[in-house]
């Protein structure tokens, strides 16, 4: 039986320009860095906290706003 060692990670938020995303991912892979995407729930909570949500009284009202 072989013992497995786990490496402790520090969680950080890094802002990468859209044009450099591919390059950043390849550099991260070379460094052995684990890149995780935010979950849908995390993105939704950020939208709520930033006020990027709208409420509607009815479906018809929502459709009028969309179309």
mmCIF file of the N, C-alpha and C atoms, coordinates in Angstrom:
data_MODEL
# 
_entry.id   MODEL 
# 
loop_
_atom_site.group_PDB 
_atom_site.id 
_atom_site.type_symbol 
_atom_site.label_atom_id 
_atom_site.label_alt_id 
_atom_site.label_comp_id 
_atom_site.label_asym_id 
_atom_site.label_entity_id 
_atom_site.label_seq_id 
_atom_site.pdbx_PDB_ins_code 
_atom_site.Cartn_x 
_atom_site.Cartn_y 
_atom_site.Cartn_z 
_atom_site.occupancy 
_atom_site.B_iso_or_equiv 
_atom_site.pdbx_formal_charge 
_atom_site.auth_seq_id 
_atom_site.auth_comp_id 
_atom_site.auth_asym_id 
_atom_site.auth_atom_id 
_atom_site.pdbx_PDB_model_num 
ATOM 1   N N  . UNK A 1 1  ? 0.847   -1.176 0.000   1.00 0.00 ? 1  UNK A N  1 
ATOM 2   C CA . UNK A 1 1  ? 0.000   0.000  0.000   1.00 0.00 ? 1  UNK A CA 1 
ATOM 3   C C  . UNK A 1 1  ? 0.890   1.235  0.000   1.00 0.00 ? 1  UNK A C  1 
ATOM 4   N N  . UNK A 1 2  ? 0.629   2.138  -0.926  1.00 0.00 ? 2  UNK A N  1 
ATOM 5   C CA . UNK A 1 2  ? 1.448   3.335  -1.045  1.00 0.00 ? 2  UNK A CA 1 
ATOM 6   C C  . UNK A 1 2  ? 0.712   4.519  -0.414  1.00 0.00 ? 2  UNK A C  1 
ATOM 7   N N  . UNK A 1 3  ? 1.429   5.264  0.403   1.00 0.00 ? 3  UNK A N  1 
ATOM 8   C CA . UNK A 1 3  ? 0.825   6.424  1.051   1.00 0.00 ? 3  UNK A CA 1 
ATOM 9   C C  . UNK A 1 3  ? 0.762   7.585  0.057   1.00 0.00 ? 3  UNK A C  1 
ATOM 10  N N  . UNK A 1 4  ? -0.342  8.278  0.077   1.00 0.00 ? 4  UNK A N  1 
ATOM 11  C CA . UNK A 1 4  ? -0.475  9.440  -0.794  1.00 0.00 ? 4  UNK A CA 1 
ATOM 12  C C  . UNK A 1 4  ? -0.302  10.704 0.037   1.00 0.00 ? 4  UNK A C  1 
ATOM 13  N N  . UNK A 1 5  ? 0.414   11.652 -0.532  1.00 0.00 ? 5  UNK A N  1 
ATOM 14  C CA . UNK A 1 5  ? 0.611   12.917 0.163   1.00 0.00 ? 5  UNK A CA 1 
ATOM 15  C C  . UNK A 1 5  ? -0.261  13.971 -0.505  1.00 0.00 ? 5  UNK A C  1 
ATOM 16  N N  . UNK A 1 6  ? -0.913  14.769 0.307   1.00 0.00 ? 6  UNK A N  1 
ATOM 17  C CA . UNK A 1 6  ? -1.698  15.865 -0.247  1.00 0.00 ? 6  UNK A CA 1 
ATOM 18  C C  . UNK A 1 6  ? -0.952  17.162 0.000   1.00 0.00 ? 6  UNK A C  1 
ATOM 19  N N  . UNK A 1 7  ? -0.946  17.980 -1.000  1.00 0.00 ? 7  UNK A N  1 
ATOM 20  C CA . UNK A 1 7  ? -0.261  19.262 -0.917  1.00 0.00 ? 7  UNK A CA 1 
ATOM 21  C C  . UNK A 1 7  ? -1.272  20.296 -0.440  1.00 0.00 ? 7  UNK A C  1 
ATOM 22  N N  . UNK A 1 8  ? -0.951  21.048 0.601   1.00 0.00 ? 8  UNK A N  1 
ATOM 23  C CA . UNK A 1 8  ? -1.888  22.087 1.039   1.00 0.00 ? 8  UNK A CA 1 
ATOM 24  C C  . UNK A 1 8  ? -1.911  23.231 0.017   1.00 0.00 ? 8  UNK A C  1 
ATOM 25  N N  . UNK A 1 9  ? -3.073  23.718 -0.283  1.00 0.00 ? 9  UNK A N  1 
ATOM 26  C CA . UNK A 1 9  ? -3.234  24.809 -1.239  1.00 0.00 ? 9  UNK A CA 1 
ATOM 27  C C  . UNK A 1 9  ? -3.683  26.069 -0.523  1.00 0.00 ? 9  UNK A C  1 
ATOM 28  N N  . UNK A 1 10 ? -3.338  27.205 -1.068  1.00 0.00 ? 10 UNK A N  1 
ATOM 29  C CA . UNK A 1 10 ? -3.888  28.485 -0.650  1.00 0.00 ? 10 UNK A CA 1 
ATOM 30  C C  . UNK A 1 10 ? -4.845  28.918 -1.746  1.00 0.00 ? 10 UNK A C  1 
ATOM 31  N N  . UNK A 1 11 ? -6.044  29.320 -1.374  1.00 0.00 ? 11 UNK A N  1 
ATOM 32  C CA . UNK A 1 11 ? -7.032  29.751 -2.361  1.00 0.00 ? 11 UNK A CA 1 
ATOM 33  C C  . UNK A 1 11 ? -6.845  31.241 -2.606  1.00 0.00 ? 11 UNK A C  1 
ATOM 34  N N  . UNK A 1 12 ? -6.733  31.606 -3.886  1.00 0.00 ? 12 UNK A N  1 
ATOM 35  C CA . UNK A 1 12 ? -6.540  32.998 -4.273  1.00 0.00 ? 12 UNK A CA 1 
ATOM 36  C C  . UNK A 1 12 ? -7.481  33.331 -5.428  1.00 0.00 ? 12 UNK A C  1 
ATOM 37  N N  . UNK A 1 13 ? -7.798  34.598 -5.555  1.00 0.00 ? 13 UNK A N  1 
ATOM 38  C CA . UNK A 1 13 ? -8.557  35.070 -6.702  1.00 0.00 ? 13 UNK A CA 1 
ATOM 39  C C  . UNK A 1 13 ? -7.602  35.862 -7.572  1.00 0.00 ? 13 UNK A C  1 
ATOM 40  N N  . UNK A 1 14 ? -7.529  35.493 -8.832  1.00 0.00 ? 14 UNK A N  1 
ATOM 41  C CA . UNK A 1 14 ? -6.629  36.143 -9.770  1.00 0.00 ? 14 UNK A CA 1 
ATOM 42  C C  . UNK A 1 14 ? -7.454  36.665 -10.938 1.00 0.00 ? 14 UNK A C  1 
ATOM 43  N N  . UNK A 1 15 ? -7.278  37.926 -11.279 1.00 0.00 ? 15 UNK A N  1 
ATOM 44  C CA . UNK A 1 15 ? -7.969  38.506 -12.429 1.00 0.00 ? 15 UNK A CA 1 
ATOM 45  C C  . UNK A 1 15 ? -7.026  38.471 -13.621 1.00 0.00 ? 15 UNK A C  1 
ATOM 46  N N  . UNK A 1 16 ? -7.448  37.791 -14.674 1.00 0.00 ? 16 UNK A N  1 
ATOM 47  C CA . UNK A 1 16 ? -6.618  37.612 -15.863 1.00 0.00 ? 16 UNK A CA 1 
ATOM 48  C C  . UNK A 1 16 ? -7.330  38.271 -17.043 1.00 0.00 ? 16 UNK A C  1 
ATOM 49  N N  . UNK A 1 17 ? -6.629  39.103 -17.815 1.00 0.00 ? 17 UNK A N  1 
ATOM 50  C CA . UNK A 1 17 ? -7.257  39.692 -18.997 1.00 0.00 ? 17 UNK A CA 1 
ATOM 51  C C  . UNK A 1 17 ? -7.736  38.596 -19.954 1.00 0.00 ? 17 UNK A C  1 
ATOM 52  N N  . UNK A 1 18 ? -8.886  38.816 -20.595 1.00 0.00 ? 18 UNK A N  1 
ATOM 53  C CA . UNK A 1 18 ? -9.464  37.787 -21.469 1.00 0.00 ? 18 UNK A CA 1 
ATOM 54  C C  . UNK A 1 18 ? -8.495  37.314 -22.540 1.00 0.00 ? 18 UNK A C  1 
ATOM 55  N N  . UNK A 1 19 ? -7.701  38.198 -23.080 1.00 0.00 ? 19 UNK A N  1 
ATOM 56  C CA . UNK A 1 19 ? -6.763  37.823 -24.127 1.00 0.00 ? 19 UNK A CA 1 
ATOM 57  C C  . UNK A 1 19 ? -5.616  36.951 -23.637 1.00 0.00 ? 19 UNK A C  1 
ATOM 58  N N  . UNK A 1 20 ? -5.394  36.922 -22.335 1.00 0.00 ? 20 UNK A N  1 
ATOM 59  C CA . UNK A 1 20 ? -4.281  36.155 -21.762 1.00 0.00 ? 20 UNK A CA 1 
ATOM 60  C C  . UNK A 1 20 ? -4.726  34.872 -21.064 1.00 0.00 ? 20 UNK A C  1 
ATOM 61  N N  . UNK A 1 21 ? -5.996  34.547 -21.150 1.00 0.00 ? 21 UNK A N  1 
ATOM 62  C CA . UNK A 1 21 ? -6.526  33.388 -20.424 1.00 0.00 ? 21 UNK A CA 1 
ATOM 63  C C  . UNK A 1 21 ? -5.846  32.087 -20.836 1.00 0.00 ? 21 UNK A C  1 
ATOM 64  N N  . UNK A 1 22 ? -5.727  31.861 -22.114 1.00 0.00 ? 22 UNK A N  1 
ATOM 65  C CA . UNK A 1 22 ? -5.125  30.603 -22.596 1.00 0.00 ? 22 UNK A CA 1 
ATOM 66  C C  . UNK A 1 22 ? -3.671  30.500 -22.114 1.00 0.00 ? 22 UNK A C  1 
ATOM 67  N N  . UNK A 1 23 ? -2.939  31.597 -22.253 1.00 0.00 ? 23 UNK A N  1 
ATOM 68  C CA . UNK A 1 23 ? -1.533  31.604 -21.815 1.00 0.00 ? 23 UNK A CA 1 
ATOM 69  C C  . UNK A 1 23 ? -1.417  31.398 -20.302 1.00 0.00 ? 23 UNK A C  1 
ATOM 70  N N  . UNK A 1 24 ? -2.303  32.045 -19.552 1.00 0.00 ? 24 UNK A N  1 
ATOM 71  C CA . UNK A 1 24 ? -2.294  31.896 -18.096 1.00 0.00 ? 24 UNK A CA 1 
ATOM 72  C C  . UNK A 1 24 ? -2.549  30.438 -17.705 1.00 0.00 ? 24 UNK A C  1 
ATOM 73  N N  . UNK A 1 25 ? -3.512  29.801 -18.350 1.00 0.00 ? 25 UNK A N  1 
ATOM 74  C CA . UNK A 1 25 ? -3.815  28.401 -18.026 1.00 0.00 ? 25 UNK A CA 1 
ATOM 75  C C  . UNK A 1 25 ? -2.623  27.492 -18.312 1.00 0.00 ? 25 UNK A C  1 
ATOM 76  N N  . UNK A 1 26 ? -1.925  27.740 -19.423 1.00 0.00 ? 26 UNK A N  1 
ATOM 77  C CA . UNK A 1 26 ? -0.767  26.890 -19.734 1.00 0.00 ? 26 UNK A CA 1 
ATOM 78  C C  . UNK A 1 26 ? 0.363   27.128 -18.739 1.00 0.00 ? 26 UNK A C  1 
ATOM 79  N N  . UNK A 1 27 ? 0.579   28.377 -18.336 1.00 0.00 ? 27 UNK A N  1 
ATOM 80  C CA . UNK A 1 27 ? 1.596   28.662 -17.322 1.00 0.00 ? 27 UNK A CA 1 
ATOM 81  C C  . UNK A 1 27 ? 1.226   28.026 -15.974 1.00 0.00 ? 27 UNK A C  1 
ATOM 82  N N  . UNK A 1 28 ? -0.034  28.119 -15.618 1.00 0.00 ? 28 UNK A N  1 
ATOM 83  C CA . UNK A 1 28 ? -0.494  27.534 -14.367 1.00 0.00 ? 28 UNK A CA 1 
ATOM 84  C C  . UNK A 1 28 ? -0.291  26.022 -14.375 1.00 0.00 ? 28 UNK A C  1 
ATOM 85  N N  . UNK A 1 29 ? -0.572  25.402 -15.503 1.00 0.00 ? 29 UNK A N  1 
ATOM 86  C CA . UNK A 1 29 ? -0.405  23.948 -15.616 1.00 0.00 ? 29 UNK A CA 1 
ATOM 87  C C  . UNK A 1 29 ? 1.062   23.564 -15.443 1.00 0.00 ? 29 UNK A C  1 
ATOM 88  N N  . UNK A 1 30 ? 1.967   24.344 -16.056 1.00 0.00 ? 30 UNK A N  1 
ATOM 89  C CA . UNK A 1 30 ? 3.401   24.078 -15.925 1.00 0.00 ? 30 UNK A CA 1 
ATOM 90  C C  . UNK A 1 30 ? 3.873   24.213 -14.481 1.00 0.00 ? 30 UNK A C  1 
ATOM 91  N N  . UNK A 1 31 ? 3.270   25.147 -13.753 1.00 0.00 ? 31 UNK A N  1 
ATOM 92  C CA . UNK A 1 31 ? 3.648   25.360 -12.355 1.00 0.00 ? 31 UNK A CA 1 
ATOM 93  C C  . UNK A 1 31 ? 2.999   24.366 -11.403 1.00 0.00 ? 31 UNK A C  1 
ATOM 94  N N  . UNK A 1 32 ? 2.077   23.575 -11.901 1.00 0.00 ? 32 UNK A N  1 
ATOM 95  C CA . UNK A 1 32 ? 1.376   22.616 -11.049 1.00 0.00 ? 32 UNK A CA 1 
ATOM 96  C C  . UNK A 1 32 ? 0.268   23.259 -10.236 1.00 0.00 ? 32 UNK A C  1 
ATOM 97  N N  . UNK A 1 33 ? -0.230  24.404 -10.722 1.00 0.00 ? 33 UNK A N  1 
ATOM 98  C CA . UNK A 1 33 ? -1.288  25.130 -10.037 1.00 0.00 ? 33 UNK A CA 1 
ATOM 99  C C  . UNK A 1 33 ? -2.636  24.587 -10.479 1.00 0.00 ? 33 UNK A C  1 
ATOM 100 N N  . UNK A 1 34 ? -3.530  24.424 -9.557  1.00 0.00 ? 34 UNK A N  1 
ATOM 101 C CA . UNK A 1 34 ? -4.866  23.931 -9.850  1.00 0.00 ? 34 UNK A CA 1 
ATOM 102 C C  . UNK A 1 34 ? -5.787  25.129 -10.086 1.00 0.00 ? 34 UNK A C  1 
ATOM 103 N N  . UNK A 1 35 ? -6.416  25.197 -11.260 1.00 0.00 ? 35 UNK A N  1 
ATOM 104 C CA . UNK A 1 35 ? -7.312  26.295 -11.601 1.00 0.00 ? 35 UNK A CA 1 
ATOM 105 C C  . UNK A 1 35 ? -8.739  25.782 -11.529 1.00 0.00 ? 35 UNK A C  1 
ATOM 106 N N  . UNK A 1 36 ? -9.547  26.427 -10.687 1.00 0.00 ? 36 UNK A N  1 
ATOM 107 C CA . UNK A 1 36 ? -10.948 26.051 -10.537 1.00 0.00 ? 36 UNK A CA 1 
ATOM 108 C C  . UNK A 1 36 ? -11.824 27.177 -11.058 1.00 0.00 ? 36 UNK A C  1 
ATOM 109 N N  . UNK A 1 37 ? -12.858 26.829 -11.767 1.00 0.00 ? 37 UNK A N  1 
ATOM 110 C CA . UNK A 1 37 ? -13.830 27.826 -12.184 1.00 0.00 ? 37 UNK A CA 1 
ATOM 111 C C  . UNK A 1 37 ? -14.816 28.045 -11.046 1.00 0.00 ? 37 UNK A C  1 
ATOM 112 N N  . UNK A 1 38 ? -15.413 29.218 -11.037 1.00 0.00 ? 38 UNK A N  1 
ATOM 113 C CA . UNK A 1 38 ? -16.437 29.496 -10.034 1.00 0.00 ? 38 UNK A CA 1 
ATOM 114 C C  . UNK A 1 38 ? -17.681 28.698 -10.373 1.00 0.00 ? 38 UNK A C  1 
ATOM 115 N N  . UNK A 1 39 ? -18.372 28.278 -9.356  1.00 0.00 ? 39 UNK A N  1 
ATOM 116 C CA . UNK A 1 39 ? -19.608 27.538 -9.579  1.00 0.00 ? 39 UNK A CA 1 
ATOM 117 C C  . UNK A 1 39 ? -20.711 28.509 -10.007 1.00 0.00 ? 39 UNK A C  1 
ATOM 118 N N  . UNK A 1 40 ? -21.766 27.980 -10.541 1.00 0.00 ? 40 UNK A N  1 
ATOM 119 C CA . UNK A 1 40 ? -22.903 28.804 -10.942 1.00 0.00 ? 40 UNK A CA 1 
ATOM 120 C C  . UNK A 1 40 ? -23.474 29.556 -9.752  1.00 0.00 ? 40 UNK A C  1 
ATOM 121 N N  . UNK A 1 41 ? -23.481 28.914 -8.612  1.00 0.00 ? 41 UNK A N  1 
ATOM 122 C CA . UNK A 1 41 ? -24.011 29.557 -7.408  1.00 0.00 ? 41 UNK A CA 1 
ATOM 123 C C  . UNK A 1 41 ? -23.130 30.732 -6.989  1.00 0.00 ? 41 UNK A C  1 
ATOM 124 N N  . UNK A 1 42 ? -21.815 30.572 -7.058  1.00 0.00 ? 42 UNK A N  1 
ATOM 125 C CA . UNK A 1 42 ? -20.903 31.665 -6.708  1.00 0.00 ? 42 UNK A CA 1 
ATOM 126 C C  . UNK A 1 42 ? -21.095 32.853 -7.656  1.00 0.00 ? 42 UNK A C  1 
ATOM 127 N N  . UNK A 1 43 ? -21.220 32.570 -8.960  1.00 0.00 ? 43 UNK A N  1 
ATOM 128 C CA . UNK A 1 43 ? -21.437 33.649 -9.928  1.00 0.00 ? 43 UNK A CA 1 
ATOM 129 C C  . UNK A 1 43 ? -22.775 34.333 -9.685  1.00 0.00 ? 43 UNK A C  1 
ATOM 130 N N  . UNK A 1 44 ? -23.806 33.563 -9.368  1.00 0.00 ? 44 UNK A N  1 
ATOM 131 C CA . UNK A 1 44 ? -25.124 34.129 -9.109  1.00 0.00 ? 44 UNK A CA 1 
ATOM 132 C C  . UNK A 1 44 ? -25.101 35.012 -7.865  1.00 0.00 ? 44 UNK A C  1 
ATOM 133 N N  . UNK A 1 45 ? -24.420 34.564 -6.825  1.00 0.00 ? 45 UNK A N  1 
ATOM 134 C CA . UNK A 1 45 ? -24.328 35.365 -5.596  1.00 0.00 ? 45 UNK A CA 1 
ATOM 135 C C  . UNK A 1 45 ? -23.578 36.668 -5.848  1.00 0.00 ? 45 UNK A C  1 
ATOM 136 N N  . UNK A 1 46 ? -22.546 36.636 -6.678  1.00 0.00 ? 46 UNK A N  1 
ATOM 137 C CA . UNK A 1 46 ? -21.828 37.863 -7.017  1.00 0.00 ? 46 UNK A CA 1 
ATOM 138 C C  . UNK A 1 46 ? -22.738 38.827 -7.770  1.00 0.00 ? 46 UNK A C  1 
ATOM 139 N N  . UNK A 1 47 ? -23.568 38.300 -8.677  1.00 0.00 ? 47 UNK A N  1 
ATOM 140 C CA . UNK A 1 47 ? -24.510 39.141 -9.406  1.00 0.00 ? 47 UNK A CA 1 
ATOM 141 C C  . UNK A 1 47 ? -25.489 39.808 -8.448  1.00 0.00 ? 47 UNK A C  1 
ATOM 142 N N  . UNK A 1 48 ? -25.991 39.053 -7.493  1.00 0.00 ? 48 UNK A N  1 
ATOM 143 C CA . UNK A 1 48 ? -26.940 39.599 -6.516  1.00 0.00 ? 48 UNK A CA 1 
ATOM 144 C C  . UNK A 1 48 ? -26.272 40.680 -5.677  1.00 0.00 ? 48 UNK A C  1 
ATOM 145 N N  . UNK A 1 49 ? -25.066 40.396 -5.184  1.00 0.00 ? 49 UNK A N  1 
ATOM 146 C CA . UNK A 1 49 ? -24.350 41.369 -4.362  1.00 0.00 ? 49 UNK A CA 1 
ATOM 147 C C  . UNK A 1 49 ? -24.014 42.643 -5.134  1.00 0.00 ? 49 UNK A C  1 
ATOM 148 N N  . UNK A 1 50 ? -23.761 42.521 -6.436  1.00 0.00 ? 50 UNK A N  1 
ATOM 149 C CA . UNK A 1 50 ? -23.414 43.681 -7.257  1.00 0.00 ? 50 UNK A CA 1 
ATOM 150 C C  . UNK A 1 50 ? -24.658 44.398 -7.791  1.00 0.00 ? 50 UNK A C  1 
ATOM 151 N N  . UNK A 1 51 ? -25.839 43.853 -7.513  1.00 0.00 ? 51 UNK A N  1 
ATOM 152 C CA . UNK A 1 51 ? -27.075 44.485 -7.946  1.00 0.00 ? 51 UNK A CA 1 
ATOM 153 C C  . UNK A 1 51 ? -27.414 44.247 -9.406  1.00 0.00 ? 51 UNK A C  1 
ATOM 154 N N  . UNK A 1 52 ? -26.890 43.190 -9.990  1.00 0.00 ? 52 UNK A N  1 
ATOM 155 C CA . UNK A 1 52 ? -27.151 42.894 -11.398 1.00 0.00 ? 52 UNK A CA 1 
ATOM 156 C C  . UNK A 1 52 ? -28.335 41.937 -11.552 1.00 0.00 ? 52 UNK A C  1 
ATOM 157 N N  . UNK A 1 53 ? -29.408 42.222 -10.849 1.00 0.00 ? 53 UNK A N  1 
ATOM 158 C CA . UNK A 1 53 ? -30.628 41.416 -10.943 1.00 0.00 ? 53 UNK A CA 1 
ATOM 159 C C  . UNK A 1 53 ? -31.820 42.342 -11.111 1.00 0.00 ? 53 UNK A C  1 
ATOM 160 N N  . UNK A 1 54 ? -32.839 41.832 -11.745 1.00 0.00 ? 54 UNK A N  1 
ATOM 161 C CA . UNK A 1 54 ? -34.083 42.586 -11.927 1.00 0.00 ? 54 UNK A CA 1 
ATOM 162 C C  . UNK A 1 54 ? -35.240 41.718 -11.475 1.00 0.00 ? 54 UNK A C  1 
ATOM 163 N N  . UNK A 1 55 ? -36.282 42.370 -10.993 1.00 0.00 ? 55 UNK A N  1 
ATOM 164 C CA . UNK A 1 55 ? -37.478 41.637 -10.597 1.00 0.00 ? 55 UNK A CA 1 
ATOM 165 C C  . UNK A 1 55 ? -38.645 42.117 -11.455 1.00 0.00 ? 55 UNK A C  1 
ATOM 166 N N  . UNK A 1 56 ? -39.573 41.220 -11.679 1.00 0.00 ? 56 UNK A N  1 
ATOM 167 C CA . UNK A 1 56 ? -40.738 41.512 -12.496 1.00 0.00 ? 56 UNK A CA 1 
ATOM 168 C C  . UNK A 1 56 ? -41.982 41.041 -11.758 1.00 0.00 ? 56 UNK A C  1 
ATOM 169 N N  . UNK A 1 57 ? -43.065 41.749 -11.984 1.00 0.00 ? 57 UNK A N  1 
ATOM 170 C CA . UNK A 1 57 ? -44.334 41.398 -11.344 1.00 0.00 ? 57 UNK A CA 1 
ATOM 171 C C  . UNK A 1 57 ? -44.999 40.209 -12.027 1.00 0.00 ? 57 UNK A C  1 
ATOM 172 N N  . UNK A 1 58 ? -44.706 40.033 -13.326 1.00 0.00 ? 58 UNK A N  1 
ATOM 173 C CA . UNK A 1 58 ? -45.338 38.930 -14.051 1.00 0.00 ? 58 UNK A CA 1 
ATOM 174 C C  . UNK A 1 58 ? -44.427 38.470 -15.182 1.00 0.00 ? 58 UNK A C  1 
ATOM 175 N N  . UNK A 1 59 ? -44.770 37.337 -15.756 1.00 0.00 ? 59 UNK A N  1 
ATOM 176 C CA . UNK A 1 59 ? -44.014 36.804 -16.887 1.00 0.00 ? 59 UNK A CA 1 
ATOM 177 C C  . UNK A 1 59 ? -44.177 37.722 -18.094 1.00 0.00 ? 59 UNK A C  1 
ATOM 178 N N  . UNK A 1 60 ? -45.377 38.253 -18.279 1.00 0.00 ? 60 UNK A N  1 
ATOM 179 C CA . UNK A 1 60 ? -45.604 39.165 -19.400 1.00 0.00 ? 60 UNK A CA 1 
ATOM 180 C C  . UNK A 1 60 ? -44.698 40.392 -19.308 1.00 0.00 ? 60 UNK A C  1 
ATOM 181 N N  . UNK A 1 61 ? -44.568 40.939 -18.117 1.00 0.00 ? 61 UNK A N  1 
ATOM 182 C CA . UNK A 1 61 ? -43.691 42.094 -17.907 1.00 0.00 ? 61 UNK A CA 1 
ATOM 183 C C  . UNK A 1 61 ? -42.234 41.732 -18.226 1.00 0.00 ? 61 UNK A C  1 
ATOM 184 N N  . UNK A 1 62 ? -41.823 40.543 -17.839 1.00 0.00 ? 62 UNK A N  1 
ATOM 185 C CA . UNK A 1 62 ? -40.462 40.094 -18.120 1.00 0.00 ? 62 UNK A CA 1 
ATOM 186 C C  . UNK A 1 62 ? -40.249 39.939 -19.624 1.00 0.00 ? 62 UNK A C  1 
ATOM 187 N N  . UNK A 1 63 ? -41.196 39.343 -20.316 1.00 0.00 ? 63 UNK A N  1 
ATOM 188 C CA . UNK A 1 63 ? -41.068 39.165 -21.755 1.00 0.00 ? 63 UNK A CA 1 
ATOM 189 C C  . UNK A 1 63 ? -41.009 40.497 -22.487 1.00 0.00 ? 63 UNK A C  1 
ATOM 190 N N  . UNK A 1 64 ? -41.785 41.479 -22.035 1.00 0.00 ? 64 UNK A N  1 
ATOM 191 C CA . UNK A 1 64 ? -41.744 42.811 -22.644 1.00 0.00 ? 64 UNK A CA 1 
ATOM 192 C C  . UNK A 1 64 ? -40.348 43.423 -22.480 1.00 0.00 ? 64 UNK A C  1 
ATOM 193 N N  . UNK A 1 65 ? -39.716 43.221 -21.344 1.00 0.00 ? 65 UNK A N  1 
ATOM 194 C CA . UNK A 1 65 ? -38.382 43.771 -21.088 1.00 0.00 ? 65 UNK A CA 1 
ATOM 195 C C  . UNK A 1 65 ? -37.326 43.070 -21.924 1.00 0.00 ? 65 UNK A C  1 
ATOM 196 N N  . UNK A 1 66 ? -37.515 41.782 -22.169 1.00 0.00 ? 66 UNK A N  1 
ATOM 197 C CA . UNK A 1 66 ? -36.526 41.002 -22.930 1.00 0.00 ? 66 UNK A CA 1 
ATOM 198 C C  . UNK A 1 66 ? -36.670 41.268 -24.421 1.00 0.00 ? 66 UNK A C  1 
ATOM 199 N N  . UNK A 1 67 ? -37.891 41.284 -24.912 1.00 0.00 ? 67 UNK A N  1 
ATOM 200 C CA . UNK A 1 67 ? -38.132 41.423 -26.353 1.00 0.00 ? 67 UNK A CA 1 
ATOM 201 C C  . UNK A 1 67 ? -38.214 42.837 -26.772 1.00 0.00 ? 67 UNK A C  1 
# 
